[in-house]
Amino acid sequence: MAVDYIVIVVYLAGMLAMGWWGMRRAKSKSEFLVAGRRLGPAMYSGTMAAIVLGGASTIGGVGLGYQYGLSGAWMVFTIGLGLLALSIFFSARIARLKVYTVSEMLDLRYGGRAGVISGVVMWAYTLMLAVTSTIAYATIFDVLFDMNRTLAIVLGGSIVVAYSTLGGMWSITLTDMVQFVVKTIGVLLLLLPIAVVKAGGFSEMKAKLPTEYFDPLGIGGETIFTYVLIYTFGMLIGQDIWQRVFTARNDTTAKWGGTVAGTYCLVYALAGAVIGTAAKVLYPNLASADDAFATIVKDELPIGVRGLVLAAALAAVMSTSSGALIACATVANNDIWSRLRGLVRPSEQEHDEVKGNRVFILLMGVAVILTAIALNDVVQALTVAYNLLVGGLLVPILGGLLWKRGTVQGALAGVGVGGISVIVLMATYGILANEPIYYGLLASLASYVIVSLATPATDAAVLAAWRDRLAGRAPEPRSEHAPAHQ
């Protein structure tokens, strides 16, 4: 394992080095939070694919393949569909808004007063996303070093917090590009073909497994529908995803770069399911489906390659973890703390804004690590987060983008009724039930439409300013301007 250890250590050291390099570029709020809005197509595509394909997509995707066969690809497939929908239909408009958070977009569209409440919901979602990604370090480091769970979480989490705090989005972008390359080589080019060959090829896999393992809908129609509601719609409105859209150089980059990343996700989804299906042939009696990834890596891959594939798993976890962390800190600082203390001042110095966001990343990072150590049921925590996000925020966000008659009162009603309905229904039916997201969305939609129609239309001046921002005609905020770095 010495060679494997060296590969992992070099990879982790490289992540920290990029954090240090990114610190030298992050001289303004725009540079720190959205990489100066200057990413070109190649870098944008790589980083967007990296953030959406995390530990759940890699380790969990292989686990679903182990459990259900090829139809286990649906979870990651719906993530790719969501990214494609966001990129094709909404990303150009989102990028032109020149904001930093989803809540800022809601304030612009509805004329204020929606930000703090939506910010709290978004903060809870991004925090739990970062926590569940951080917990995944325990699985990987246990395979690598037989390491204690708490120590593994602290080690992996500290590295992510360090490079994210140092350089903000520039560091995260650079590390994500490396992680995208490592993930592509490790999972698609190495683990996938080796797993299929070790399992005897597709003919042998078909001979040894039940036919439902090769049924594209074998996981069940209701499960697929729920994945679409949670993950496809979740991709449309998550702060962690939007913050990457804000990094695009222009509309075209956001649209076509995201389309490439979404297509990559579809390929990655199928690869994970095939690897899991091969693992079922090789190890038919694993105690847990989620052990499939670690087991096939540990037992079937040659020295050196094993280290690279485990580095790919680390890359998957780190990219999602760092993206969720900076999103969580951005929302906490810009949407909640600044508003509650009345600190939103146009005259604030750029250097102070960078320092403030850096402090919040560090604070949120410590909170994420401590929560990850304390938390046991990851699936339930992530389900709560996604249910609140989609049930509370989907309707007001998409309504704001698509329906000019929506009002701030309707948006607040949609967030409040949808969020409360989801919480009550999870308490009634159980956290993992499908009913909370089904009925929560319907309640949010009904309250948004009814209250919007019952209240005065949004002020014409607010809508005019909104249309100017959507069209890219509004002047850029002062903190957008930063020294040129090339």
C-alpha positions in Angstrom: 0.0 0.0 0.0 3.0 2.3 0.2 2.6 3.5 -3.4 -1.1 4.1 -2.8 -0.3 6.2 0.3 2.2 8.3 -1.6 -0.4 9.0 -4.3 -3.0 10.1 -1.7 -0.5 12.2 0.2 0.8 14.0 -2.9 -2.9 14.6 -3.9 -3.8 16.2 -0.5 -0.6 18.3 -0.5 -1.5 19.6 -3.9 -4.9 20.7 -2.7 -3.4 22.8 0.0 -0.8 24.2 -2.4 -3.6 25.4 -4.7 -5.4 27.0 -1.8 -2.2 29.0 -1.1 -1.9 30.0 -4.7 -5.6 31.0 -4.9 -5.2 33.3 -1.9 -2.9 35.5 -4.0 -5.7 36.0 -6.6 -8.6 36.6 -4.2 -8.3 40.4 -3.7 -11.9 41.4 -4.0 -15.3 40.1 -3.0 -16.0 39.1 -6.6 -12.7 37.3 -6.9 -13.2 35.5 -3.5 -16.8 34.4 -3.9 -17.3 33.9 -7.7 -13.7 33.8 -9.1 -14.1 37.3 -10.6 -16.9 35.9 -12.9 -14.1 35.1 -15.4 -14.2 31.3 -15.9 -14.0 30.1 -19.6 -15.8 27.1 -21.0 -13.3 24.4 -20.1 -12.7 25.4 -16.5 -16.4 26.2 -16.0 -17.5 22.7 -17.3 -14.9 20.9 -15.2 -15.7 22.7 -11.9 -19.5 22.4 -12.4 -19.2 18.7 -13.0 -16.9 18.4 -10.0 -19.3 20.0 -7.6 -22.5 18.1 -8.5 -20.7 14.7 -8.6 -19.8 14.1 -5.0 -19.4 11.2 -2.6 -23.2 10.4 -2.9 -22.8 10.2 -6.7 -19.7 8.1 -6.6 -19.9 5.8 -3.6 -23.7 6.0 -3.4 -24.1 5.6 -7.2 -22.0 2.4 -7.1 -24.0 1.2 -4.1 -27.3 1.7 -6.0 -25.8 -0.2 -9.0 -24.9 -3.0 -6.6 -28.5 -3.0 -5.2 -30.6 -2.4 -8.3 -28.3 -2.9 -11.4 -28.3 -0.5 -14.3 -31.4 1.3 -13.0 -29.3 2.4 -10.0 -28.0 5.1 -12.3 -31.2 7.1 -12.0 -30.2 9.1 -8.9 -27.1 10.6 -10.6 -28.9 10.7 -13.9 -31.5 13.0 -12.5 -28.7 15.3 -11.2 -27.4 15.5 -14.7 -30.9 16.2 -16.1 -31.3 19.0 -13.5 -27.9 20.5 -14.6 -28.9 20.3 -18.2 -32.2 22.0 -17.6 -30.5 24.8 -15.5 -27.9 25.4 -18.1 -30.2 25.4 -21.2 -33.1 27.3 -19.8 -32.0 29.5 -16.9 -28.2 29.9 -16.5 -27.7 32.7 -19.0 -30.3 34.9 -17.1 -28.9 33.9 -13.7 -25.4 34.8 -14.8 -26.5 38.3 -16.0 -28.0 39.1 -12.6 -24.5 39.7 -11.2 -25.5 38.7 -7.7 -23.8 36.4 -5.1 -26.8 34.5 -3.6 -30.2 33.1 -4.5 -31.7 35.3 -1.8 -30.3 38.4 -3.5 -32.0 37.3 -6.7 -35.3 37.0 -4.8 -34.9 40.5 -3.3 -34.2 42.0 -6.7 -37.2 40.3 -8.3 -39.7 40.9 -5.5 -38.4 44.3 -4.2 -36.8 43.1 -0.9 -38.0 41.4 2.3 -37.7 37.8 1.0 -34.0 37.5 1.6 -33.6 36.6 5.3 -36.2 33.9 5.4 -35.1 32.3 2.1 -31.5 32.7 3.3 -32.2 30.7 6.5 -33.7 27.8 4.4 -30.8 27.9 1.9 -28.2 28.1 4.8 -29.7 24.9 6.4 -29.5 23.1 3.0 -25.9 24.1 2.2 -24.8 23.3 5.8 -26.3 19.8 5.7 -24.9 19.2 2.2 -21.4 20.1 3.5 -21.9 17.9 6.6 -22.9 14.8 4.6 -20.0 15.2 2.2 -17.6 15.6 5.1 -18.8 12.4 6.8 -17.9 10.5 3.6 -14.2 11.1 4.5 -14.6 8.5 7.2 -15.4 5.8 4.7 -12.5 6.6 2.4 -9.8 7.0 5.1 -11.0 3.9 6.8 -10.3 1.9 3.6 -7.0 3.7 3.2 -5.5 3.9 6.6 -7.9 2.0 8.9 -8.4 5.4 10.6 -10.7 6.3 13.4 -14.0 7.9 12.2 -13.6 11.2 14.1 -9.9 11.6 13.0 -10.8 10.9 9.4 -13.6 13.6 9.4 -11.2 16.1 11.1 -8.4 15.4 8.7 -10.4 15.5 5.5 -12.6 18.4 6.7 -9.6 20.5 7.8 -7.9 20.2 4.4 -11.1 21.4 2.6 -11.6 24.2 5.2 -8.0 25.3 4.8 -7.9 25.7 1.0 -11.4 27.2 0.9 -10.6 29.7 3.6 -7.3 30.7 2.0 -8.4 31.4 -1.6 -12.2 31.2 -1.7 -13.7 30.4 -5.1 -10.3 30.6 -6.9 -8.8 27.9 -4.7 -12.0 25.8 -5.0 -12.0 26.2 -8.8 -8.4 25.2 -9.2 -8.8 22.2 -6.9 -12.1 21.2 -8.6 -10.3 21.1 -12.0 -7.7 18.7 -10.6 -10.5 16.7 -8.9 -12.4 16.5 -12.2 -9.4 15.1 -14.0 -8.6 12.7 -11.2 -12.2 11.5 -11.1 -12.4 11.0 -14.8 -9.2 9.0 -14.9 -9.9 7.1 -11.7 -13.5 6.2 -12.2 -14.3 6.3 -15.9 -11.0 5.3 -17.5 -9.6 2.8 -14.8 -12.2 1.5 -12.4 -15.1 1.0 -14.9 -13.2 -1.2 -17.5 -11.3 -3.1 -14.8 -14.5 -3.9 -12.9 -16.3 -5.1 -16.0 -13.3 -7.3 -17.0 -12.9 -8.7 -13.5 -16.6 -9.6 -13.5 -16.2 -11.6 -16.7 -17.6 -9.0 -19.1 -21.3 -8.1 -19.8 -22.2 -11.6 -21.0 -21.0 -13.2 -17.7 -22.7 -10.4 -15.7 -26.0 -11.1 -17.5 -25.7 -14.8 -16.9 -25.0 -14.5 -13.1 -27.6 -11.8 -12.2 -31.4 -11.6 -12.3 -32.9 -10.0 -15.4 -34.2 -7.0 -13.4 -30.6 -5.9 -12.9 -30.6 -4.9 -16.6 -34.1 -3.3 -16.6 -33.7 0.5 -17.0 -36.8 1.0 -14.8 -36.1 -1.7 -12.3 -35.6 0.7 -9.4 -39.3 1.7 -9.7 -41.3 4.5 -11.3 -42.2 6.2 -8.0 -38.5 6.2 -6.9 -37.5 7.8 -10.2 -40.2 10.4 -9.9 -39.0 11.3 -6.4 -35.4 11.6 -7.6 -36.6 14.0 -10.3 -38.5 16.1 -7.7 -35.6 16.2 -5.3 -32.5 16.2 -7.4 -33.5 17.6 -10.8 -35.4 20.5 -9.2 -32.8 20.8 -6.4 -30.1 21.5 -9.1 -32.2 24.4 -10.4 -32.2 26.3 -7.2 -29.3 25.3 -4.9 -26.9 28.1 -3.8 -23.9 25.8 -4.3 -24.9 25.4 -8.0 -25.9 29.0 -8.6 -22.6 30.2 -7.1 -20.8 28.3 -9.9 -23.1 29.8 -12.5 -22.0 33.2 -11.2 -18.4 32.3 -12.0 -19.1 32.1 -15.8 -17.3 34.6 -18.0 -20.5 35.2 -20.1 -23.9 33.8 -21.0 -22.6 31.5 -23.6 -20.1 29.9 -21.1 -22.8 29.4 -18.6 -25.2 27.8 -21.1 -22.9 25.5 -23.1 -20.3 24.9 -20.4 -23.1 23.7 -18.1 -24.6 21.6 -20.9 -21.3 19.8 -21.3 -21.1 19.2 -17.5 -24.6 17.9 -17.5 -23.9 15.4 -20.3 -20.8 14.3 -18.4 -23.0 13.6 -15.4 -25.2 11.3 -17.5 -22.1 9.3 -18.5 -20.9 9.2 -14.9 -24.3 7.9 -13.7 -24.2 4.9 -16.1 -20.6 4.2 -15.2 -21.4 4.1 -11.4 -24.3 1.7 -12.0 -22.2 -0.6 -14.2 -19.4 -0.7 -11.6 -21.9 -1.5 -8.9 -23.4 -4.3 -11.1 -20.0 -5.8 -11.6 -19.4 -5.6 -7.8 -22.6 -7.6 -7.3 -21.2 -10.4 -9.5 -17.8 -10.4 -7.6 -19.2 -9.9 -4.1 -22.8 -11.1 -4.0 -23.2 -11.0 -0.2 -21.8 -7.6 1.0 -23.3 -6.4 4.3 -24.1 -3.0 2.9 -24.5 -1.9 -0.7 -22.4 1.3 0.0 -19.4 -1.0 0.7 -19.3 -2.0 -2.9 -17.1 0.9 -4.1 -14.5 0.4 -1.3 -14.5 -3.4 -1.6 -13.9 -3.5 -5.4 -11.2 -0.9 -5.2 -9.4 -2.6 -2.3 -9.5 -6.1 -3.7 -9.5 -5.8 -7.5 -7.2 -2.9 -8.4 -3.4 -3.1 -8.8 -1.1 -1.1 -6.6 -0.8 2.6 -7.6 -4.1 2.4 -9.6 -5.9 1.7 -6.3 -4.4 4.9 -4.8 -5.5 6.9 -7.8 -9.1 5.6 -7.7 -9.3 6.3 -3.9 -7.9 9.8 -4.7 -10.8 10.0 -7.2 -13.3 9.1 -4.5 -11.6 11.8 -2.2 -11.8 14.2 -5.1 -15.5 13.6 -5.5 -16.2 14.2 -1.8 -13.9 17.2 -1.6 -15.4 19.0 -4.6 -18.9 18.8 -3.2 -17.8 19.6 0.3 -15.9 22.7 -0.6 -18.6 24.0 -2.9 -21.3 23.5 -0.2 -19.0 25.1 2.4 -18.4 28.4 0.4 -22.1 28.5 -0.4 -23.0 28.0 3.2 -20.6 30.8 4.3 -21.7 33.2 1.6 -25.4 32.8 2.6 -24.6 33.1 6.3 -22.6 36.3 5.8 -24.4 38.1 3.0 -28.0 37.0 3.5 -28.3 36.5 7.2 -25.6 38.2 9.3 -25.2 41.3 7.3 -29.0 41.9 7.1 -29.6 41.2 10.7 -26.9 43.6 11.8 -27.5 46.2 9.1 -24.0 45.9 7.7 -24.8 46.0 4.0 -22.9 49.3 3.1 -21.9 50.1 -0.4 -18.9 52.0 1.0 -17.5 48.9 2.7 -13.9 48.2 1.7 -13.3 45.3 -0.6 -10.4 44.0 1.5 -12.8 43.9 4.5 -15.4 42.0 2.5 -12.8 39.4 1.6 -11.7 39.1 5.2 -15.3 38.9 6.4 -16.2 36.1 4.0 -12.9 34.3 4.9 -13.8 34.4 8.6 -17.3 33.0 7.8 -15.8 30.1 5.7 -13.6 29.2 8.7 -16.5 29.4 11.2 -18.9 27.4 9.0 -16.1 24.9 8.4 -15.6 24.3 12.1 -19.4 24.0 12.5 -19.5 21.5 9.6 -16.8 19.3 11.1 -18.3 19.3 14.6 -21.8 18.5 13.2 -20.3 15.7 11.0 -18.7 14.1 14.1 -21.9 14.3 16.0 -24.3 13.1 13.3 -25.1 9.5 12.6 -27.9 9.3 10.0 -26.6 11.0 6.9 -29.4 10.0 4.6 -32.1 11.4 6.8 -30.2 14.7 7.3 -29.7 15.2 3.6 -33.4 14.3 2.9 -34.5 16.9 5.4 -32.3 19.5 3.7 -33.4 18.7 0.1 -37.1 18.6 1.1 -36.9 22.0 2.8 -35.0 23.4 -0.2 -37.3 22.1 -2.9 -40.5 22.4 -0.9 -39.8 25.9 0.3 -37.8 27.7 -2.4 -38.5 26.0 -5.8 -41.8 27.8 -6.5 -40.8 31.3 -5.4 -37.5 31.1 -7.4 -39.0 29.6 -10.6 -42.1 31.8 -10.2 -39.9 34.8 -10.0 -38.1 33.8 -13.2 -41.2 32.8 -15.2 -44.2 34.7 -13.9 -44.3 38.5 -13.7 -47.5 38.6 -11.6 -45.7 36.9 -8.6 -45.4 39.2 -5.6 -43.2 39.4 -2.5 -46.2 38.4 -0.3 -46.8 35.4 -2.6 -43.1 34.5 -2.4 -43.1 34.6 1.4 -46.3 32.6 1.5 -44.7 30.0 -0.8 -41.5 29.7 1.3 -43.4 29.6 4.6 -46.3 27.3 3.7 -44.1 25.0 1.7 -41.4 24.8 4.3 -43.9 24.2 7.2 -45.9 21.7 5.2 -42.7 19.7 4.5 -41.8 19.7 8.2 -45.3 18.6 9.4 -45.5 15.9 6.7 -42.1 14.5 7.5 -43.1 14.3 11.2 -46.4 12.6 10.1 -45.2 10.2 7.3 -41.5 9.8 8.2 -38.5 11.7 7.0 -37.8 9.3 4.1 -41.4 9.2 2.8 -42.3 10.6 -0.6 -45.5 12.5 0.6 -43.7 15.4 2.2 -42.1 16.6 -1.0 -45.2 15.8 -3.1 -47.7 17.7 -0.9 -45.2 20.3 0.3 -44.6 21.4 -3.3 -48.4 21.6 -4.1 -49.0 23.6 -0.9 -46.2 26.0 -1.8 -47.5 26.4 -5.4 -51.1 27.0 -4.3 -50.2 29.6 -1.6 -47.8 31.4 -4.0 -50.4 31.8 -6.8 -53.3 32.6 -4.5 -51.5 35.2 -2.4 -49.8 36.8 -5.4 -53.2 37.2 -7.2 -54.8 38.6 -4.0 -52.0 41.2 -3.4 -51.0 44.3 -5.5 -48.7 43.5 -8.3 -44.9 44.2 -7.8 -44.0 47.8 -8.3 -43.3 48.7 -12.0 -40.0 50.2 -11.1 -38.8 47.1 -9.4 -39.8 44.9 -12.4 -38.1 47.3 -14.8 -34.9 47.1 -12.7 -35.3 43.3 -12.7 -35.7 43.2 -16.4 -32.6 45.4 -16.9 -30.5 43.0 -14.7 -31.9 39.9 -16.6 -30.9 41.5 -19.9 -27.5 42.4 -18.7 -28.2 46.2 -19.0 -27.7 47.2 -15.4 -24.3 48.5 -14.2 -22.1 46.0 -12.4 -21.9 46.4 -8.6 -18.8 48.3 -7.4 -17.2 45.2 -5.7 -17.3 43.4 -9.0 -14.3 45.4 -10.2 -11.0 43.9 -9.3 -7.4 44.1 -10.5 -6.7 42.2 -13.6 -4.9 38.9 -13.1 -3.8 36.8 -16.1 
